[in-house]
């Protein structure tokens, strides 16, 4: 914990985004429909004030009472529907070449299958890959541009390329050989690993978590094509009830009568500063003329680095936040975003924002240093803390999304609670970094009262207790397994 001296002491804070309440979820207030479909969404005008994403000021603009349209005009659903599913599973077994998916590959199949990456219909072919690397966007056949800042690709090795030969399709299987999807009309092209890493992260330094996990040791070729996913992706980890697709999210927003959806992404436990930001955003949207803005609290659920709190523990903590009323369950939808995490700063935050458009969000809260991390080899941040929000305000293909840079919150010692930082009395504020927060939890020390709800803090303490117990028993911790 350190006391602020001036504006330059403001800490880097991870970006925030979106979420949802699932059918069996303790957050839910009523039943949710769970069928998938491809649909179109036409905005309907109602009132008149909005936020200028370019200049950060208010401007005259019709307030829409319908959900924002997905990228490309429709939401992709790549999962085979009954009654074709059984026949497609039999067909998948007959395809001669089968490619085993890594954990990260399976997460990308999940992302693609539900339309988070709409209008993509599968793993990228070379033209889409190159546009993503060089332009952070893809031009569609009608000339329009959609944002796409991170490559969604599948790597194969020399032997797999040889076995595929002239075939135009392959079956993708999981770690135990179960068919997951069929990839058709395939295209195989060189995997430019160094260029991919350099353009995604702005560095080729060793130790980039996603690059080490999914790129440097991957095959020398990429295979793109159209995906047919045999059934909805499930993980059977007790959290599937929290994994709502963009289609299911849109149905829930419609059921609740939302006329605005604001997304908050996070990969960390929720403290009262986050909650203050989210509740203040809803207040601002009400002032702008919206009648029922709904929060999408959308914790990232894919690959994360080893020192991040694992998803299962984060979800327990998020439950406590809603149970204790820190966030209002009536206006909050909590759901897991299945994407892997790159930690690619201003490049990756575009992907996080674009995916939430497809989930129905028309407002996106962006913090300091979104999707950032420390440099893997030097004692400094990898990215400028302000570049993420600036890039989002200019990014191609995100013009329809309203960007809301958030106010910095810190612990106000005069009020004994989290409050928005006031530079005129900076001496009254304490900034509790993520590192300090984790250190307190590891030592079973309490943060200042009002920093986090007590039941949520207990979850964090219990997590680090479990790590200590596992270390004492010589077991591999969940932090590594789930990272």
Secondary structure as the mmCIF struct_conf table of DSSP 4:
data_model
#
loop_
_struct_conf.conf_type_id
_struct_conf.id
_struct_conf.beg_label_comp_id
_struct_conf.beg_label_asym_id
_struct_conf.beg_label_seq_id
_struct_conf.end_label_comp_id
_struct_conf.end_label_asym_id
_struct_conf.end_label_seq_id
STRN STRN1 UNK A 2 UNK A 3
BEND BEND1 UNK A 6 UNK A 6
HELX_RH_3T_P HELX_RH_3T_P1 UNK A 7 UNK A 9
HELX_LH_PP_P HELX_LH_PP_P1 UNK A 10 UNK A 12
STRN STRN2 UNK A 17 UNK A 17
TURN_TY1_P TURN_TY1_P1 UNK A 23 UNK A 24
TURN_TY1_P TURN_TY1_P2 UNK A 26 UNK A 27
BEND BEND2 UNK A 29 UNK A 30
STRN STRN3 UNK A 45 UNK A 52
TURN_TY1_P TURN_TY1_P3 UNK A 53 UNK A 56
STRN STRN4 UNK A 57 UNK A 64
BEND BEND3 UNK A 65 UNK A 66
HELX_LH_PP_P HELX_LH_PP_P2 UNK A 67 UNK A 70
HELX_RH_3T_P HELX_RH_3T_P2 UNK A 71 UNK A 73
BEND BEND4 UNK A 74 UNK A 74
STRN STRN5 UNK A 79 UNK A 79
HELX_LH_PP_P HELX_LH_PP_P3 UNK A 80 UNK A 81
TURN_TY1_P TURN_TY1_P4 UNK A 82 UNK A 83
BEND BEND5 UNK A 84 UNK A 84
HELX_RH_AL_P HELX_RH_AL_P1 UNK A 85 UNK A 94
BEND BEND6 UNK A 96 UNK A 96
STRN STRN6 UNK A 98 UNK A 100
HELX_LH_PP_P HELX_LH_PP_P4 UNK A 101 UNK A 102
HELX_RH_AL_P HELX_RH_AL_P2 UNK A 103 UNK A 114
TURN_TY1_P TURN_TY1_P5 UNK A 115 UNK A 119
BEND BEND7 UNK A 122 UNK A 123
HELX_RH_AL_P HELX_RH_AL_P3 UNK A 126 UNK A 135
BEND BEND8 UNK A 136 UNK A 136
STRN STRN7 UNK A 137 UNK A 139
TURN_TY1_P TURN_TY1_P6 UNK A 141 UNK A 142
BEND BEND9 UNK A 143 UNK A 143
STRN STRN8 UNK A 145 UNK A 147
BEND BEND10 UNK A 150 UNK A 150
STRN STRN9 UNK A 155 UNK A 156
HELX_RH_AL_P HELX_RH_AL_P4 UNK A 158 UNK A 164
TURN_TY1_P TURN_TY1_P7 UNK A 165 UNK A 166
BEND BEND11 UNK A 168 UNK A 168
STRN STRN10 UNK A 169 UNK A 173
TURN_TY1_P TURN_TY1_P8 UNK A 175 UNK A 176
BEND BEND12 UNK A 177 UNK A 177
STRN STRN11 UNK A 179 UNK A 190
HELX_RH_AL_P HELX_RH_AL_P5 UNK A 193 UNK A 201
BEND BEND13 UNK A 202 UNK A 202
TURN_TY1_P TURN_TY1_P9 UNK A 206 UNK A 207
HELX_RH_AL_P HELX_RH_AL_P6 UNK A 209 UNK A 214
TURN_TY1_P TURN_TY1_P10 UNK A 215 UNK A 217
BEND BEND14 UNK A 218 UNK A 218
BEND BEND15 UNK A 220 UNK A 220
STRN STRN12 UNK A 221 UNK A 229
BEND BEND16 UNK A 230 UNK A 231
BEND BEND17 UNK A 237 UNK A 238
HELX_RH_3T_P HELX_RH_3T_P3 UNK A 240 UNK A 242
HELX_RH_AL_P HELX_RH_AL_P7 UNK A 246 UNK A 255
TURN_TY1_P TURN_TY1_P11 UNK A 256 UNK A 257
BEND BEND18 UNK A 259 UNK A 259
STRN STRN13 UNK A 260 UNK A 264
BEND BEND19 UNK A 267 UNK A 268
HELX_RH_AL_P HELX_RH_AL_P8 UNK A 272 UNK A 287
TURN_TY1_P TURN_TY1_P12 UNK A 288 UNK A 289
BEND BEND20 UNK A 291 UNK A 291
STRN STRN14 UNK A 293 UNK A 297
STRN STRN15 UNK A 300 UNK A 300
BEND BEND21 UNK A 302 UNK A 302
TURN_TY1_P TURN_TY1_P13 UNK A 306 UNK A 307
BEND BEND22 UNK A 308 UNK A 308
HELX_LH_PP_P HELX_LH_PP_P5 UNK A 309 UNK A 310
HELX_RH_AL_P HELX_RH_AL_P9 UNK A 311 UNK A 323
TURN_TY1_P TURN_TY1_P14 UNK A 324 UNK A 325
BEND BEND23 UNK A 326 UNK A 327
HELX_RH_3T_P HELX_RH_3T_P4 UNK A 329 UNK A 331
STRN STRN16 UNK A 332 UNK A 334
STRN STRN17 UNK A 337 UNK A 337
HELX_LH_PP_P HELX_LH_PP_P6 UNK A 339 UNK A 341
HELX_RH_AL_P HELX_RH_AL_P10 UNK A 345 UNK A 358
TURN_TY1_P TURN_TY1_P15 UNK A 359 UNK A 360
BEND BEND24 UNK A 362 UNK A 362
STRN STRN18 UNK A 363 UNK A 366
TURN_TY1_P TURN_TY1_P16 UNK A 368 UNK A 371
STRN STRN19 UNK A 374 UNK A 374
BEND BEND25 UNK A 376 UNK A 380
STRN STRN20 UNK A 381 UNK A 381
BEND BEND26 UNK A 382 UNK A 383
TURN_TY1_P TURN_TY1_P17 UNK A 385 UNK A 386
HELX_RH_AL_P HELX_RH_AL_P11 UNK A 387 UNK A 394
TURN_TY1_P TURN_TY1_P18 UNK A 396 UNK A 397
TURN_TY1_P TURN_TY1_P19 UNK A 399 UNK A 400
BEND BEND27 UNK A 401 UNK A 401
STRN STRN21 UNK A 402 UNK A 405
HELX_LH_PP_P HELX_LH_PP_P7 UNK A 406 UNK A 408
STRN STRN22 UNK A 409 UNK A 412
TURN_TY1_P TURN_TY1_P20 UNK A 413 UNK A 416
STRN STRN23 UNK A 417 UNK A 420
HELX_RH_3T_P HELX_RH_3T_P5 UNK A 423 UNK A 428
STRN STRN24 UNK A 429 UNK A 431
HELX_RH_AL_P HELX_RH_AL_P12 UNK A 434 UNK A 442
TURN_TY1_P TURN_TY1_P21 UNK A 443 UNK A 444
TURN_TY1_P TURN_TY1_P22 UNK A 449 UNK A 450
BEND BEND28 UNK A 451 UNK A 452
HELX_RH_AL_P HELX_RH_AL_P13 UNK A 454 UNK A 472
TURN_TY1_P TURN_TY1_P23 UNK A 473 UNK A 474
HELX_LH_PP_P HELX_LH_PP_P8 UNK A 475 UNK A 477
HELX_RH_AL_P HELX_RH_AL_P14 UNK A 478 UNK A 481
TURN_TY1_P TURN_TY1_P24 UNK A 482 UNK A 482
#
